Amino acid sequence: MNGRTRNRWANVEGDFFAFLPGRATRHDILLNIFREQRTRFRVLTDSRKSDEETSGPIMPQSSSKETLLHGHRVANAICRAEPKLHHSRFQRKLSVTSKGLGGALSVTYVCNGCKIQGARFDTSYLRGNTSEVCEAVKVAFIVSGCTHATYCKALQHTLGLNAVCAPSFLNTIRKMYPVVKTMVDDMCNEAMEAMQKMDQEELGSWSRAVTTADGTWMTRGHHSKNFTFSIRNYLTGALLFRKHLCQKGSDRMIKEPLYQGTSKAAEGYAARCTFAEAKKQGMKVEINWQDADSSSSNAVMESFPNATVMTCGGHAARAHLKQLEKLATLKRFSDSMQNRHRKRFPGVMSAICHCDKIHSPGCGCMSKGFMERSRNNFSQILSESQSASEFARRLHALYHHVHDEHEWDGGKCEFHAKTVCSCGKCGKLEKHECAGKAYKTRNRLTCPFHSLAYRIEIDNRAALANTLVHPLLKRGHSNWPEASHNVLIRFRSKHIFLERLHYQLSTDLGLLQANMTYTRKEKGPAYHWIPDLYKRLKLPVYDGVQEALERFGEVRQKELDRDKKETTKRKRIQRKITRRKEQEVRKVWSKQHGGDTYGIDSGSKEKPAKLCKCGSSMHSRTTSKNCPYNKRKKSQLSTAVQPVDDGNERPLQEDNLQLLSASFDDSPSTDDTSSDESSLLVHLSLLDKCPQG
C-alpha cells in the first residue's frame, strides 16, 4: 500500500456497506480477516483523496440495491464472522464497542502473529460532504414541504452547516418531478385497474363508477395562481384523476401550456378537463358527490349526461346556516326576493320585522341559538332520512316545531316526546318517574317576518331533497377530497407562492400521502411511499426509516379506527359544547375588562331592553318617531305636498318640514315689510332644499 492513507469501504453481504477509514497497515490486518469470508464481506478502496486532504469520507456511487447500515450492525456482523487466521497457534482478538446513539463504534483487533499486534478503527455513521448524503438531505427537506429559504434557515442560520445554492436546490426538484409524477400515475392506474376487475354490474365498478370530486387553490383569496382538481373513488377513497392549473412558472420539463384563465373559473375548467379524461379512459360515472358548485356540476353532465350529481350533506347544512344568518339581519324582504316569492307567498310584500332597531333576548326573531339549533336539526334529519320524500316531510314538520306547534292537521312532531321531565333528575330516560310537563320549544319563532323567511328557506331546501338523499347511498359527503386538501398544506404552505414545477411536485407528494389509507389496505402495512421514492431516486434508505414509518402507520391507523367509534364521536361533540361555553365566558370577561361588546347577543342572558315612558318595549326614548309622547311629532305636518311642473304631488322631506314649521313658528310677528320679505325669502330657500320626489 506504500504507506499511503486511504478511505476504505466494507460491503456487508453485498447489500450493506459501512465506512472504515484507517492506515494501510491497519487495512492489511482487516483484509486478511475479510479474505476468509469473501461471501460475506467485500472491501472497496478509493485512493482519490487522503484523510489529510478531505474533511470527511468519500462515498462511492452505490447501486439501487445498496442501502446504508448502522455501525452497530456492522459490528455484529464482524463478531459473527470471527475469522480463522493463518495458524492455529496465533492468538487473536476482535472487539467492537458502540459509542453513542448515532451509530459510531470503535473496532479493536489484536493478533500476536502480525507485524503490528494491535489495530484500532474509529468509525461513524455520520458522513461528511458526500454527494449522496447531500442529495438525500435536499430530498428530505423537499418531502417535508420546505423551500430553499427554509432549507438554508435550518442548516446555515441555525446549525452553521454548508447549504447548496438555489440553482442546485432547483436541480433536485427537476430530478424528483418525473419520479414523483410516475409514482402518482402508477397509484391512479392501480386504482382504476381494481375497478375494472370488478363485476361491471356492481355499483362502484368501472361501468357504474361512484366518484367524488373537488378542487383547491394554493393560496387563499381570489388571486391564487395555482389550482388542483382531483377525482376519487367514493366507495374506497382511492385517487383516480388529478389536474393541475398554473398561471406562472414556465419551464422545459412540463410541456403543457400555462393556464390563461382567471382563478374563479379554474375549478370549472379543471373539472371539465378531468371528467373528459375519465370519459376518454372509458369510465362511466353513475353518481358524483360534490359541493354545490354549479360549474363542476355542469362539467359532469357535459361528459356523462346520464350521471346523477349529488350534493354533500355537510355543505348543504353549512349553506343552510349561512342563509339563516343572512335572513336574521333583514327587517324586510328585498325587491328581488319579493319578485321571486310573491306568487307563492303574497305576504312578502308587506312582512316587516316587529323589532324596531335591535333585537332583544326572547324577541321571537332568528337568534343565534335558534340558528345553531336549526342547523343541527337539519343535519340530524338529513342523516336519519331514508328517502328524499321523508327528508322533505320531516323538514316541513320542523317548521311547525320551531313555532311550538307539535300537533297540526295532517301530522305531528316526531322529534321528541309529548311530555318531558319536570324534576330535572330523570335525565334522558324514556319513561320519566316524575309527573312531567308538556314539551316547549326553547327558541320559539314568533316574528311574522322571520317566520315567513324561515318558511321560504325550508321550502327551498326541501326542493333539493333529491340531490341530498340518494335511494341507495342515502346521505353522502365529499370528505375524501376535502380531507386530502388538509394533507396538501403540510407539503406546501398556503402563504407562499410556488412556481409551476415546485407546486406540482409538492402537490403530488401530498396526494401520495393523502392516498396512504387506500394504499395501506392494498399493499400492506410495510409499504410507504418515502422509501419507494428514495429507491427510485437511487438514494440510500437509512436504517431505521422503514421501522419508523411502520410504527407511524400503525399509530395512525389506530387513531383513525378510534375516531370512528361512537364514544369518540360523543367526546368530540362534548368538546365542542365545552369550547362554546368557554367562549361565552371569555366574551363576558372581555366585556367587563377589555371593553369589547361583541354586538348584541340575543341568546345571552342579559337584562331586557329599557321600557319607554309610554310603556312600549319597541323603543326606549320619547324622541322616537313611534312614541306618542314625542313633542316634535305633534308639531310636524301629517302630510306636506309641494306642487311641481309635472302635475304630480310628492311629499316633502321630513327634516325640511320640521325646519319649515319651526321657521313659521319662530318668525317675529311685526308689521315691518322688510322683516316679512326676509321671512318669505327664508321660506322659499327652505322649499328649494326639498327634493323633487
C-alpha positions as CSV (number, residue, x, y, z in Angstrom):
1,M,0.0,0.0,0.0
2,N,3.2,2.2,0.1
3,G,2.2,3.7,3.4
4,R,-0.5,5.9,1.9
5,T,-3.6,6.7,3.8
6,R,-6.8,5.6,2.1
7,N,-10.5,5.6,2.6
8,R,-11.9,2.1,2.9
9,W,-15.5,0.8,2.4
10,A,-16.6,-2.6,3.7
11,N,-19.6,-4.1,2.0
12,V,-21.6,-6.4,4.2
13,E,-23.3,-9.4,2.5
14,G,-23.2,-7.4,-0.8
15,D,-26.2,-5.3,0.2
16,F,-24.9,-3.1,3.1
17,F,-21.8,-1.0,3.5
18,A,-20.2,1.0,6.3
19,F,-17.2,3.3,6.3
20,L,-13.9,2.1,7.8
21,P,-11.1,4.7,7.5
22,G,-7.5,3.9,8.5
23,R,-3.9,3.5,7.6
24,A,-2.5,0.9,5.1
25,T,-1.1,-1.4,7.8
26,R,-4.5,-1.5,9.6
27,H,-6.2,-2.2,6.3
28,D,-3.9,-5.2,5.7
29,I,-5.0,-6.7,9.0
30,L,-8.7,-6.4,8.2
31,L,-8.0,-7.5,4.7
32,N,-6.6,-10.8,5.9
33,I,-9.7,-11.2,8.1
34,F,-12.1,-10.5,5.2
35,R,-10.4,-12.9,2.8
36,E,-11.6,-15.8,4.9
37,Q,-15.2,-14.7,4.5
38,R,-15.4,-13.5,0.9
39,T,-19.0,-14.4,0.6
40,R,-19.9,-12.2,3.5
41,F,-17.5,-9.2,3.1
42,R,-16.1,-7.3,0.2
43,V,-13.5,-4.5,0.6
44,L,-13.6,-1.5,-1.7
45,T,-10.8,1.0,-1.8
46,D,-10.8,4.6,-3.0
47,S,-7.5,6.4,-3.4
48,R,-8.7,9.7,-4.7
49,K,-8.1,11.7,-1.5
50,S,-6.3,11.1,1.7
51,D,-7.6,11.7,5.2
52,E,-5.5,14.9,5.4
53,E,-7.0,16.3,2.2
54,T,-10.6,15.8,2.9
55,S,-12.7,16.6,6.0
56,G,-15.0,13.6,5.6
57,P,-15.2,10.3,3.8
58,I,-15.8,10.0,0.2
59,M,-18.9,7.9,-0.6
60,P,-18.8,5.9,-3.8
61,Q,-21.8,5.9,-6.1
62,S,-23.9,3.0,-4.9
63,S,-26.3,1.0,-7.0
64,S,-30.1,1.0,-6.5
65,K,-29.9,-2.3,-4.4
66,E,-27.4,-0.9,-1.9
67,T,-28.6,0.7,1.4
68,L,-26.7,2.1,4.4
69,L,-26.3,0.1,7.5
70,H,-25.8,1.4,11.1
71,G,-22.4,1.0,12.7
72,H,-23.6,-1.4,15.4
73,R,-25.0,-3.8,12.8
74,V,-21.6,-3.8,11.1
75,A,-20.1,-4.6,14.5
76,N,-22.5,-7.5,15.0
77,A,-21.7,-8.9,11.5
78,I,-17.9,-8.7,12.2
79,C,-18.4,-10.5,15.5
80,R,-20.4,-13.3,13.9
81,A,-17.8,-13.7,11.2
82,E,-14.9,-14.4,13.6
83,P,-12.1,-15.3,11.1
84,K,-9.7,-18.2,11.2
85,L,-6.1,-16.8,10.8
86,H,-3.0,-18.3,9.2
87,H,-2.1,-20.7,12.0
88,S,-4.0,-22.0,15.0
89,R,-1.1,-21.2,17.4
90,F,-1.6,-17.5,16.8
91,Q,-3.8,-15.7,19.3
92,R,-6.2,-13.1,18.0
93,K,-8.9,-11.0,19.5
94,L,-11.5,-8.8,17.8
95,S,-13.6,-6.4,20.0
96,V,-16.2,-3.9,18.9
97,T,-17.6,-1.1,21.1
98,S,-20.5,1.1,20.2
99,K,-20.3,4.8,21.1
100,G,-23.4,6.9,21.5
101,L,-26.7,6.6,19.7
102,G,-25.7,7.9,16.3
103,G,-24.1,4.7,15.0
104,A,-20.5,5.4,16.0
105,L,-18.3,2.5,17.0
106,S,-14.7,1.5,17.8
107,V,-13.2,-1.7,16.3
108,T,-10.0,-3.1,18.0
109,Y,-8.1,-6.1,16.7
110,V,-5.2,-7.8,18.5
111,C,-3.0,-10.6,16.9
112,N,0.5,-11.8,18.0
113,G,1.2,-13.2,14.6
114,C,1.2,-9.9,12.7
115,K,3.9,-7.3,12.5
116,I,1.7,-4.8,14.3
117,Q,0.0,-6.6,17.1
118,G,-2.7,-4.0,17.6
119,A,-5.0,-2.1,15.4
120,R,-7.9,0.3,16.2
121,F,-10.5,1.8,14.0
122,D,-12.9,4.6,14.9
123,T,-15.9,4.8,12.6
124,S,-19.0,6.9,12.5
125,Y,-22.4,6.6,10.9
126,L,-22.5,10.3,10.2
127,R,-20.9,11.2,6.9
128,G,-19.4,14.4,5.6
129,N,-19.9,16.4,2.4
130,T,-20.7,13.5,0.1
131,S,-22.9,13.7,-3.0
132,E,-25.4,11.1,-1.9
133,V,-25.9,12.4,1.6
134,C,-26.2,16.0,0.3
135,E,-28.8,14.9,-2.2
136,A,-30.7,12.8,0.4
137,V,-30.8,15.8,2.7
138,K,-32.3,18.0,0.0
139,V,-34.9,15.4,-0.9
140,A,-35.7,15.2,2.8
141,F,-36.3,18.9,3.1
142,I,-38.5,19.0,-0.1
143,V,-40.5,16.0,1.1
144,S,-41.1,17.9,4.4
145,G,-42.6,20.8,2.5
146,C,-39.7,23.2,2.8
147,T,-38.5,25.7,0.2
148,H,-34.9,26.8,-0.4
149,A,-35.2,29.6,2.1
150,T,-36.4,27.2,4.9
151,Y,-33.6,24.8,3.9
152,C,-30.9,27.5,4.3
153,K,-32.5,28.7,7.6
154,A,-32.4,25.2,9.1
155,L,-28.8,24.4,8.0
156,Q,-26.9,27.6,7.7
157,H,-28.7,30.0,10.1
158,T,-29.4,27.5,12.8
159,L,-26.7,24.8,12.7
160,G,-23.9,26.7,10.8
161,L,-23.6,23.9,8.1
162,N,-23.0,24.4,4.5
163,A,-26.1,24.6,2.2
164,V,-26.4,24.4,-1.5
165,C,-27.4,27.4,-3.6
166,A,-30.8,27.9,-5.1
167,P,-30.0,26.5,-8.6
168,S,-28.7,23.3,-7.0
169,F,-31.9,23.0,-4.9
170,L,-34.0,23.6,-8.1
171,N,-32.0,20.9,-9.9
172,T,-33.0,18.4,-7.2
173,I,-36.6,19.4,-7.8
174,R,-36.2,18.7,-11.5
175,K,-34.8,15.3,-10.7
176,M,-37.7,14.5,-8.4
177,Y,-40.5,15.7,-10.5
178,P,-40.7,12.9,-13.1
179,V,-40.2,10.2,-10.5
180,V,-42.9,11.6,-8.2
181,K,-45.3,12.1,-11.2
182,T,-44.7,8.5,-12.2
183,M,-45.5,7.3,-8.7
184,V,-48.8,9.2,-8.6
185,D,-49.7,7.9,-12.1
186,D,-49.0,4.3,-11.0
187,M,-51.1,4.8,-8.0
188,C,-54.0,6.1,-10.1
189,N,-53.6,3.3,-12.6
190,E,-53.7,0.6,-9.9
191,A,-57.0,2.1,-8.5
192,M,-58.5,2.1,-12.0
193,E,-57.5,-1.5,-12.7
194,A,-59.1,-2.6,-9.4
195,M,-62.4,-1.0,-10.6
196,Q,-62.1,-2.7,-14.0
197,K,-61.6,-6.1,-12.4
198,M,-64.9,-5.8,-10.5
199,D,-68.2,-7.1,-11.8
200,Q,-69.4,-4.4,-14.1
201,E,-73.0,-4.7,-12.9
202,E,-71.9,-3.8,-9.4
203,L,-72.2,-0.3,-8.1
204,G,-68.7,1.2,-7.9
205,S,-67.2,-0.7,-10.8
206,W,-65.7,0.9,-13.9
207,S,-69.0,0.9,-15.7
208,R,-71.0,2.2,-12.7
209,A,-68.5,4.4,-11.0
210,V,-69.3,6.4,-7.9
211,T,-67.0,9.3,-7.6
212,T,-66.4,12.4,-5.5
213,A,-64.6,15.5,-6.8
214,D,-63.4,18.8,-5.6
215,G,-60.7,21.4,-6.2
216,T,-58.4,23.5,-4.1
217,W,-56.4,26.7,-4.6
218,M,-52.9,27.0,-3.3
219,T,-53.2,30.4,-1.7
220,R,-56.3,32.0,-0.1
221,G,-58.1,34.8,-1.8
222,H,-59.4,35.4,-5.3
223,H,-55.9,35.7,-7.0
224,S,-54.4,32.3,-6.5
225,K,-52.0,31.4,-9.3
226,N,-52.2,27.6,-8.8
227,F,-55.1,25.2,-8.6
228,T,-55.6,21.4,-8.3
229,F,-58.7,19.3,-9.1
230,S,-59.0,15.7,-8.1
231,I,-61.5,12.8,-8.6
232,R,-61.6,10.0,-6.1
233,N,-63.5,6.8,-5.7
234,Y,-66.3,7.5,-3.3
235,L,-66.5,3.9,-2.0
236,T,-62.8,3.3,-1.4
237,G,-61.3,6.8,-1.3
238,A,-58.6,5.9,-4.0
239,L,-57.2,8.7,-6.2
240,L,-58.3,8.3,-9.8
241,F,-57.5,11.5,-11.6
242,R,-56.0,14.9,-10.9
243,K,-55.4,18.1,-12.8
244,H,-53.0,21.0,-12.0
245,L,-53.5,24.5,-13.3
246,C,-50.8,27.1,-13.0
247,Q,-50.6,30.7,-14.3
248,K,-46.9,31.3,-13.6
249,G,-43.6,29.4,-14.0
250,S,-43.0,28.2,-17.5
251,D,-40.3,25.5,-17.8
252,R,-39.0,22.9,-20.2
253,M,-40.0,19.8,-18.2
254,I,-43.8,20.4,-18.4
255,K,-44.9,20.6,-21.9
256,E,-48.5,21.6,-21.0
257,P,-49.1,25.4,-21.6
258,L,-49.9,27.7,-18.7
259,Y,-53.4,28.3,-17.7
260,Q,-54.7,31.6,-19.3
261,G,-58.0,31.9,-17.4
262,T,-59.0,33.5,-14.1
263,S,-58.7,31.9,-10.7
264,K,-62.5,31.9,-10.3
265,A,-63.0,29.9,-13.5
266,A,-60.3,27.4,-12.7
267,E,-62.5,24.9,-10.9
268,G,-65.0,24.7,-13.8
269,Y,-62.2,24.4,-16.4
270,A,-60.3,21.8,-14.5
271,A,-63.4,19.8,-13.8
272,R,-64.3,19.8,-17.5
273,C,-60.8,18.6,-18.5
274,T,-60.6,15.9,-15.8
275,F,-64.0,14.4,-16.4
276,A,-63.3,14.5,-20.1
277,E,-60.1,12.5,-19.5
278,A,-62.2,10.0,-17.4
279,K,-64.6,9.6,-20.3
280,K,-61.6,9.1,-22.7
281,Q,-60.3,6.3,-20.4
282,G,-63.7,4.5,-20.7
283,M,-65.1,5.2,-17.2
284,K,-68.8,5.7,-16.9
285,V,-69.8,7.8,-13.9
286,E,-73.2,7.0,-12.4
287,I,-73.1,9.1,-9.2
288,N,-70.8,12.0,-8.3
289,W,-70.8,13.6,-4.9
290,Q,-69.6,17.2,-4.7
291,D,-70.3,20.6,-3.1
292,A,-72.9,23.0,-4.5
293,D,-70.5,24.4,-7.2
294,S,-72.5,24.7,-10.4
295,S,-69.5,24.8,-12.7
296,S,-68.4,21.4,-11.6
297,S,-71.9,20.0,-11.9
298,N,-72.1,21.3,-15.5
299,A,-68.8,19.6,-16.2
300,V,-70.0,16.3,-15.0
301,M,-73.2,16.5,-17.0
302,E,-71.3,17.5,-20.1
303,S,-69.2,14.3,-20.1
304,F,-71.8,12.0,-18.5
305,P,-75.3,13.1,-19.3
306,N,-76.9,10.2,-17.5
307,A,-75.0,10.7,-14.3
308,T,-76.6,11.9,-11.0
309,V,-74.9,14.8,-9.3
310,M,-75.5,14.7,-5.5
311,T,-74.7,17.4,-3.0
312,C,-72.6,16.9,0.1
313,G,-74.7,16.9,3.3
314,G,-72.1,18.9,5.2
315,H,-72.0,21.7,2.6
316,A,-75.8,21.8,2.4
317,A,-76.1,22.2,6.2
318,R,-73.4,24.9,6.1
319,A,-75.2,26.7,3.3
320,H,-78.5,26.5,5.3
321,L,-76.9,28.1,8.3
322,K,-75.4,31.0,6.2
323,Q,-78.7,31.7,4.6
324,L,-80.4,31.9,8.1
325,E,-77.6,34.3,9.2
326,K,-78.3,36.4,6.2
327,L,-82.1,36.4,6.8
328,A,-81.6,37.3,10.5
329,T,-80.1,40.7,9.6
330,L,-83.0,41.8,7.5
331,K,-86.0,43.8,8.6
332,R,-88.0,43.4,5.4
333,F,-87.7,41.5,2.1
334,S,-85.6,43.0,-0.7
335,D,-87.2,43.8,-4.1
336,S,-85.5,40.8,-5.7
337,M,-86.9,38.4,-3.0
338,Q,-90.4,40.0,-3.3
339,N,-90.4,39.4,-7.1
340,R,-89.2,35.9,-6.7
341,H,-91.6,34.7,-4.0
342,R,-94.7,36.9,-4.2
343,K,-96.6,34.3,-6.2
344,R,-96.2,31.5,-3.6
345,F,-96.1,33.8,-0.6
346,P,-98.0,37.1,-1.1
347,G,-97.1,38.1,2.4
348,V,-93.5,39.0,1.4
349,M,-94.8,42.3,0.0
350,S,-95.8,43.6,3.5
351,A,-93.9,41.5,6.0
352,I,-91.9,43.6,8.4
353,C,-89.9,42.6,11.5
354,H,-91.6,43.5,14.7
355,C,-88.3,44.7,16.3
356,D,-87.6,48.4,15.8
357,K,-83.8,48.6,15.6
358,I,-82.1,46.0,17.7
359,H,-83.2,42.5,18.8
360,S,-83.8,41.9,22.5
361,P,-83.5,38.5,24.2
362,G,-86.6,36.4,23.6
363,C,-88.0,38.7,21.0
364,G,-89.0,35.8,18.8
365,C,-86.7,36.6,15.8
366,M,-83.9,34.4,14.5
367,S,-81.4,34.5,17.3
368,K,-78.0,32.8,17.4
369,G,-79.3,29.9,19.5
370,F,-82.2,29.4,17.0
371,M,-79.9,29.3,14.0
372,E,-77.5,26.8,15.7
373,R,-80.4,24.5,16.6
374,S,-81.8,24.8,13.2
375,R,-78.5,23.8,11.6
376,N,-78.2,20.8,14.0
377,N,-81.8,19.7,13.3
378,F,-81.2,20.0,9.6
379,S,-78.2,17.7,9.8
380,Q,-79.9,15.2,12.0
381,I,-83.0,15.0,9.7
382,L,-80.7,14.5,6.7
383,S,-78.7,11.7,8.3
384,E,-81.8,9.8,9.5
385,S,-83.9,10.1,6.3
386,Q,-84.0,7.0,4.2
387,S,-85.6,8.7,1.2
388,A,-86.0,12.2,-0.4
389,S,-89.7,12.3,0.4
390,E,-89.1,11.5,4.1
391,F,-86.5,14.2,4.3
392,A,-88.9,16.8,2.7
393,R,-91.7,15.8,5.0
394,R,-89.7,16.0,8.2
395,L,-88.2,19.3,7.1
396,H,-91.7,20.8,6.8
397,A,-92.5,19.3,10.2
398,L,-89.5,21.3,11.6
399,Y,-91.3,24.5,10.6
400,H,-94.2,23.7,12.9
401,H,-91.7,22.6,15.6
402,V,-90.0,26.0,15.8
403,H,-93.4,27.6,16.3
404,D,-94.0,25.4,19.3
405,E,-96.7,23.5,17.3
406,H,-96.3,19.8,17.9
407,E,-99.6,18.6,16.5
408,W,-101.3,20.0,13.5
409,D,-103.8,19.0,10.8
410,G,-102.2,16.1,8.9
411,G,-99.2,15.4,11.1
412,K,-97.4,15.6,14.4
413,C,-93.9,16.3,15.7
414,E,-91.6,13.3,15.6
415,F,-88.5,14.9,17.2
416,H,-89.4,14.4,20.9
417,A,-92.0,13.1,23.3
418,K,-95.1,14.9,24.3
419,T,-94.1,15.3,27.9
420,V,-90.6,15.7,29.4
421,C,-89.1,15.5,32.9
422,S,-90.1,18.3,35.3
423,C,-87.9,17.5,38.3
424,G,-84.6,17.5,36.5
425,K,-83.5,14.2,37.9
426,C,-84.8,11.7,35.4
427,G,-82.2,12.6,32.8
428,K,-82.7,11.1,29.4
429,L,-84.8,8.2,30.4
430,E,-87.5,7.2,28.0
431,K,-90.0,7.0,30.9
432,H,-89.6,9.7,33.5
433,E,-90.6,8.9,37.0
434,C,-92.0,12.4,37.8
435,A,-95.3,13.9,36.8
436,G,-93.7,15.5,33.7
437,K,-94.6,18.6,31.8
438,A,-95.5,19.4,28.3
439,Y,-92.6,19.9,25.9
440,K,-91.9,23.5,24.8
441,T,-89.6,24.7,22.1
442,R,-86.7,26.6,23.6
443,N,-86.1,29.1,20.8
444,R,-89.6,29.8,19.5
445,L,-90.1,31.8,16.4
446,T,-92.8,34.4,16.7
447,C,-91.7,37.3,14.5
448,P,-94.1,37.4,11.4
449,F,-91.3,38.5,9.1
450,H,-88.7,35.9,10.2
451,S,-91.3,33.2,10.4
452,L,-92.1,33.7,6.7
453,A,-88.4,33.9,5.8
454,Y,-87.8,30.6,7.6
455,R,-90.8,29.1,5.7
456,I,-89.2,30.1,2.4
457,E,-85.8,28.7,3.3
458,I,-87.4,25.4,4.4
459,D,-89.2,25.1,1.1
460,N,-86.1,25.8,-0.9
461,R,-84.1,23.1,1.0
462,A,-86.9,20.6,0.7
463,A,-87.0,21.2,-3.1
464,L,-83.4,19.9,-3.2
465,A,-84.2,16.7,-1.4
466,N,-83.4,14.6,-4.5
467,T,-79.9,15.9,-4.6
468,L,-79.2,15.3,-0.9
469,V,-80.6,11.8,-0.3
470,H,-79.8,9.0,-2.8
471,P,-82.1,6.0,-3.0
472,L,-79.2,3.6,-2.5
473,L,-76.4,5.5,-0.7
474,K,-78.7,7.8,1.3
475,R,-76.9,10.8,2.7
476,G,-73.5,11.4,1.1
477,H,-70.4,13.6,1.5
478,S,-67.3,14.9,-0.2
479,N,-64.9,14.2,2.7
480,W,-62.4,12.3,0.6
481,P,-61.1,15.3,-1.5
482,E,-61.7,17.7,1.4
483,A,-59.5,15.6,3.7
484,S,-56.8,15.4,1.1
485,H,-56.8,19.2,0.9
486,N,-55.9,19.3,4.6
487,V,-52.9,17.0,3.8
488,L,-51.7,19.1,1.0
489,I,-51.0,22.1,3.2
490,R,-48.4,20.1,5.1
491,F,-46.3,19.8,1.8
492,R,-46.9,23.3,0.6
493,S,-47.8,26.4,2.6
494,K,-50.8,28.5,1.6
495,H,-48.9,31.7,2.4
496,I,-46.1,31.1,-0.1
497,F,-46.4,31.3,-3.9
498,L,-44.6,28.5,-5.8
499,E,-43.9,28.3,-9.5
500,R,-45.4,25.5,-11.6
501,L,-42.7,22.9,-11.3
502,H,-42.3,23.2,-7.5
503,Y,-46.0,23.5,-7.0
504,Q,-46.9,20.3,-8.9
505,L,-44.1,18.4,-7.2
506,S,-45.2,19.4,-3.7
507,T,-48.9,18.8,-4.5
508,D,-48.1,15.3,-5.9
509,L,-46.2,14.5,-2.7
510,G,-49.3,15.5,-0.7
511,L,-51.5,13.3,-2.9
512,L,-49.2,10.4,-2.3
513,Q,-49.6,10.8,1.5
514,A,-53.3,11.5,1.2
515,N,-53.8,8.2,-0.6
516,M,-52.0,6.2,2.1
517,T,-55.2,4.9,3.7
518,Y,-56.2,3.1,0.5
519,T,-52.6,2.1,-0.3
520,R,-52.1,0.6,3.1
521,K,-55.1,-1.7,2.6
522,E,-54.0,-2.8,-0.9
523,K,-50.2,-3.2,-0.4
524,G,-50.0,-3.9,3.3
525,P,-48.6,-2.0,6.3
526,A,-45.0,-2.4,5.2
527,Y,-45.3,-0.1,2.2
528,H,-44.7,3.6,2.3
529,W,-44.1,6.0,-0.5
530,I,-41.0,7.6,1.1
531,P,-38.6,4.6,0.9
532,D,-40.1,3.9,-2.5
533,L,-39.2,7.4,-3.6
534,Y,-35.6,7.1,-2.3
535,K,-35.1,3.8,-4.1
536,R,-36.4,5.2,-7.4
537,L,-34.0,8.2,-7.0
538,K,-31.2,5.7,-6.3
539,L,-30.5,7.2,-2.9
540,P,-29.8,5.1,0.2
541,V,-32.7,4.4,2.6
542,Y,-31.1,4.9,6.0
543,D,-31.6,2.2,8.6
544,G,-34.5,2.8,10.9
545,V,-36.6,4.7,8.4
546,Q,-38.7,1.7,7.4
547,E,-39.3,0.7,11.1
548,A,-40.3,4.2,12.0
549,L,-42.7,4.5,9.1
550,E,-44.3,1.2,10.0
551,R,-44.8,2.3,13.6
552,F,-46.2,5.6,12.4
553,G,-48.7,3.8,10.1
554,E,-49.8,1.6,12.9
555,V,-50.4,4.5,15.2
556,R,-52.2,6.5,12.5
557,Q,-54.5,3.5,11.7
558,K,-55.4,3.1,15.4
559,E,-56.3,6.8,15.6
560,L,-58.5,6.5,12.5
561,D,-60.2,3.4,13.9
562,R,-60.7,5.2,17.3
563,D,-62.2,8.2,15.7
564,K,-64.9,6.1,14.1
565,K,-66.2,4.8,17.4
566,E,-69.4,6.2,18.9
567,T,-67.7,7.0,22.2
568,T,-65.1,9.1,20.4
569,K,-67.7,11.0,18.5
570,R,-69.6,11.8,21.7
571,K,-66.4,13.1,23.3
572,R,-65.7,15.2,20.2
573,I,-69.2,16.7,20.4
574,Q,-68.8,17.3,24.1
575,R,-65.5,19.1,23.5
576,K,-67.3,21.4,21.0
577,I,-70.0,22.2,23.5
578,T,-67.5,22.9,26.3
579,R,-65.5,25.1,24.0
580,R,-68.6,27.1,23.1
581,K,-69.5,27.6,26.7
582,E,-65.9,28.6,27.5
583,Q,-66.1,31.1,24.7
584,E,-69.2,32.7,26.1
585,V,-67.5,33.0,29.5
586,R,-64.5,34.7,27.8
587,K,-66.8,37.1,26.0
588,V,-68.3,38.1,29.3
589,W,-64.9,38.7,30.8
590,S,-63.8,40.7,27.7
591,K,-67.0,42.9,28.0
592,Q,-66.1,43.7,31.6
593,H,-62.4,44.2,31.3
594,G,-61.5,44.6,27.6
595,G,-64.2,47.0,26.5
596,D,-65.3,44.8,23.6
597,T,-69.1,44.5,23.3
598,Y,-69.3,41.8,20.6
599,G,-72.5,43.4,19.4
600,I,-75.9,42.4,20.7
601,D,-76.1,38.7,21.5
602,S,-79.8,37.8,21.5
603,G,-79.0,34.4,23.0
604,S,-77.2,35.7,26.1
605,K,-78.8,36.2,29.4
606,E,-78.7,40.0,29.5
607,K,-81.1,42.4,31.1
608,P,-84.2,43.2,28.9
609,A,-84.3,46.5,27.0
610,K,-85.3,49.6,28.9
611,L,-89.0,50.5,28.5
612,C,-90.1,53.8,27.3
613,K,-92.2,56.3,29.3
614,C,-95.2,55.3,27.2
615,G,-94.7,51.6,28.2
616,S,-93.6,50.3,24.8
617,S,-90.6,48.0,24.6
618,M,-90.0,48.7,20.9
619,H,-88.2,51.9,21.8
620,S,-86.6,53.4,24.9
621,R,-86.8,57.2,24.4
622,T,-89.7,59.6,23.9
623,T,-87.8,61.2,21.0
624,S,-88.5,58.1,18.9
625,K,-90.8,58.8,15.9
626,N,-93.1,56.0,17.1
627,C,-93.6,57.3,20.6
628,P,-96.9,59.2,21.3
629,Y,-95.1,61.5,23.8
630,N,-92.8,62.9,21.0
631,K,-93.2,66.7,21.1
632,R,-91.9,67.2,17.7
633,K,-94.3,64.8,16.3
634,K,-97.2,66.9,17.4
635,S,-95.9,70.0,15.6
636,Q,-95.0,68.1,12.3
637,L,-97.3,68.3,9.4
638,S,-99.0,65.0,8.8
639,T,-98.7,65.4,5.1
640,A,-96.9,68.1,3.1
641,V,-97.3,68.4,-0.6
642,Q,-95.3,70.5,-3.0
643,P,-96.6,71.3,-6.5
644,V,-94.2,70.6,-9.3
645,D,-94.4,71.2,-13.0
646,D,-95.2,67.6,-14.0
647,G,-98.5,67.7,-12.1
648,N,-97.6,65.1,-9.6
649,E,-97.7,65.7,-5.8
650,R,-94.7,64.5,-3.8
651,P,-94.2,64.6,-0.1
652,L,-91.6,66.9,1.3
653,Q,-88.6,65.6,3.2
654,E,-89.3,65.2,6.9
655,D,-86.3,67.2,8.1
656,N,-87.1,70.1,5.8
657,L,-90.7,70.0,7.0
658,Q,-89.5,70.4,10.6
659,L,-87.3,73.3,9.6
660,L,-90.2,74.9,7.7
661,S,-92.6,74.5,10.6
662,A,-90.1,75.9,13.1
663,S,-89.3,78.9,10.9
664,F,-93.0,79.8,10.7
665,D,-93.5,79.4,14.4
666,D,-90.4,81.3,15.4
667,S,-90.8,84.2,12.9
668,P,-91.4,87.6,14.6
669,S,-95.0,89.0,14.3
670,T,-94.3,92.6,13.3
671,D,-95.8,94.8,10.6
672,D,-92.4,95.7,9.2
673,T,-92.3,95.0,5.5
674,S,-88.6,94.3,5.5
675,S,-89.0,91.6,8.1
676,D,-91.8,89.9,6.1
677,E,-89.8,89.9,2.9
678,S,-86.8,88.4,4.7
679,S,-89.0,85.8,6.3
680,L,-90.5,84.9,2.9
681,L,-87.0,84.6,1.4
682,V,-86.2,82.1,4.2
683,H,-89.3,80.0,3.5
684,L,-88.6,80.0,-0.3
685,S,-85.0,78.9,0.4
686,L,-86.3,76.0,2.5
687,L,-88.7,75.0,-0.2
688,D,-85.8,74.9,-2.7
689,K,-84.0,72.4,-0.5
690,C,-86.9,70.0,-0.6
691,P,-86.2,67.2,-3.1
692,Q,-88.4,66.7,-6.1
693,G,-89.7,63.3,-5.1
